[in-house]
Amino acid sequence: MHHDAADPPVRLGAEREGDQSWIWHASIDAPEGTTLHELRLSWADYNVFCPDGARTPSDVGKAVLRYFARHRAAFPLRERLDAAMARMRFPNADAEITALL
C-alpha cells in the first residue's frame, strides 16, 4: 500500500485504561493540519503487534497512530480510532504496524 512520503509527527497524551484496553488522546501533525483523536488499543491487538511484550503499550500505540497517519489519504481519520480498524481496512496492517516498532 502506498503511503505518504514523510511520516508526520504523532503524539500520545496521558494513558488511561479502558475496558481491556489502553486509551490516549492523540494528535497527528500533518502538512494539511493537526488532527486530534482518541486512540484505543485493546489488549488483544497489543498481543498481535507485540507478542513478546517487549514494548510498552504507548510504543505500540504510537506505531498504530503512525500507521494511521501514513495511510490517511486512503483511510480518512476519525475522531475515535481503534487499532483494530487498521486490520479491517488494510490486509497487511498487522505486519506493517509490527515493523514500525
QUIURFEN-V611201 format. One record per pair of residues at least 12 apart in sequence whose ideal C-beta (glycine too) atoms are under 10 Angstrom apart, sorted by the first residue. I is the first residue (numbers start at 0). J is the second residue. D is the distance in whole Angstrom. If there is no record, write none. Layout:
i: [I,I]
j: [J,J]
d: [D,D]
This chain:
i: [0,0,0,0,0,0,0,0,0,0,1,1,1,1,2,2,2,2,2,2,2,2,2,3,3,3,3,3,3,3,3,4,5,5,5,5,6,6,6,6,6,6,6,7,7,7,7,7,7,7,7,7,7,7,7,7,8,8,8,8,8,8,8,9,9,9,9,9,9,9,9,9,9,9,9,9,9,9,9,9,10,10,10,10,10,10,10,10,10,10,11,11,11,11,11,11,11,11,11,11,11,11,11,11,12,12,12,12,12,12,12,13,14,14,14,14,14,16,16,17,17,17,17,17,18,18,18,19,19,19,19,20,20,20,20,20,20,20,20,20,20,20,21,21,21,21,21,21,21,21,21,21,21,21,21,22,22,22,22,22,22,22,22,23,23,23,23,23,23,23,23,23,23,23,24,24,24,25,25,25,25,25,25,25,25,25,25,26,26,26,27,27,27,27,27,27,27,27,28,29,29,29,29,31,31,34,34,34,34,34,34,34,34,35,35,36,36,36,36,36,36,36,37,37,37,37,37,38,38,38,38,38,38,38,38,38,39,39,39,39,39,39,39,39,40,40,40,40,40,40,40,40,40,40,40,41,41,41,42,43,43,44,44,44,44,44,44,44,44,44,44,45,45,45,45,45,46,47,47,47,47,47,47,47,47,48,48,48,48,48,48,48,48,48,48,48,48,48,48,48,49,49,49,49,50,53,54,54,58,58,59,59,59,59,59,60,61,61,62,62,62,62,62,62,62,63,63,63,63,63,63,63,63,63,63,64,64,64,64,64,65,65,65,65,66,66,66,66,66,66,66,66,66,66,67,67,67,67,67,67,67,69,69,70,70,70,70,70,73,73,74,74,74,74,82]
j: [69,70,73,74,88,89,90,91,92,95,69,70,72,73,65,66,68,69,70,71,72,73,95,29,30,68,69,70,71,72,73,69,29,30,68,69,27,29,65,66,68,69,99,26,27,28,29,30,31,33,34,64,65,68,69,71,26,27,28,29,33,65,68,25,26,27,28,29,36,38,60,61,62,63,64,65,66,67,68,69,23,24,25,26,27,28,33,35,61,64,23,24,25,26,36,38,40,56,57,58,60,61,63,64,24,25,26,35,37,38,57,57,40,55,56,57,60,42,56,37,39,40,41,42,39,41,42,41,42,43,45,38,39,40,41,42,43,44,45,56,81,82,38,39,40,41,42,44,45,55,56,57,59,60,82,37,38,39,40,41,60,79,81,36,37,38,39,40,56,57,60,61,64,80,36,37,38,37,38,39,60,61,63,64,67,68,80,38,64,68,64,65,67,68,69,71,76,80,68,68,71,72,76,71,72,67,68,71,75,76,77,78,80,76,78,64,67,76,77,78,79,80,77,78,79,80,81,60,61,63,64,67,79,80,81,82,60,63,79,80,81,82,83,84,56,57,59,60,62,63,64,80,81,82,83,81,82,83,56,82,83,59,60,63,81,82,83,85,86,93,96,58,59,60,63,82,59,59,82,83,86,92,93,96,97,60,62,63,66,82,85,86,92,93,94,96,97,98,99,100,62,96,97,100,97,100,97,100,99,100,82,96,97,99,100,82,99,100,82,95,96,97,98,99,100,80,81,82,83,84,85,92,96,99,100,76,80,82,96,99,95,96,99,100,82,85,89,92,93,95,96,97,98,99,80,82,84,85,88,92,96,95,99,85,88,89,92,95,88,89,87,88,89,92,96]
d: [9,7,7,10,10,6,9,7,9,8,9,9,8,8,10,9,9,4,6,9,8,8,9,8,9,8,6,8,7,7,10,10,9,8,10,9,10,10,6,10,6,6,9,10,6,5,4,7,9,9,9,10,9,5,9,8,8,8,5,9,9,9,9,7,7,5,8,10,10,9,9,6,9,9,4,5,10,8,6,10,9,9,7,5,8,8,9,10,8,8,4,8,5,8,10,7,10,10,6,10,5,6,10,7,4,7,8,10,10,9,10,10,10,9,7,6,8,10,9,10,6,9,9,10,9,9,10,6,5,8,10,10,5,6,4,6,9,8,9,9,9,9,9,7,5,8,8,10,8,10,5,8,9,7,10,6,7,5,8,10,9,9,10,9,7,5,8,8,9,7,6,9,8,10,8,6,8,7,4,10,8,9,9,5,9,10,7,10,9,10,7,9,7,5,10,7,7,10,9,7,7,10,9,9,10,10,9,8,10,5,9,9,10,10,7,8,8,7,7,6,7,5,9,7,5,7,9,6,9,7,6,8,8,5,8,7,9,9,7,7,5,7,8,9,6,9,6,5,10,6,9,10,8,5,9,8,7,7,9,9,8,8,10,8,8,4,6,9,8,9,9,10,5,9,10,8,10,10,9,9,8,10,6,8,8,10,7,7,10,8,10,10,9,7,10,5,5,10,9,7,9,9,8,6,9,9,10,5,9,6,8,8,9,9,7,8,8,9,9,9,5,8,9,4,5,8,9,5,10,9,7,9,6,8,10,10,7,9,10,10,10,8,6,10,9,6,8,7,10,6,5,10,10,6,6,9,8,7,10,10,10,8,9,8,8,7,9,9,8,8,10,5,8,10,8]
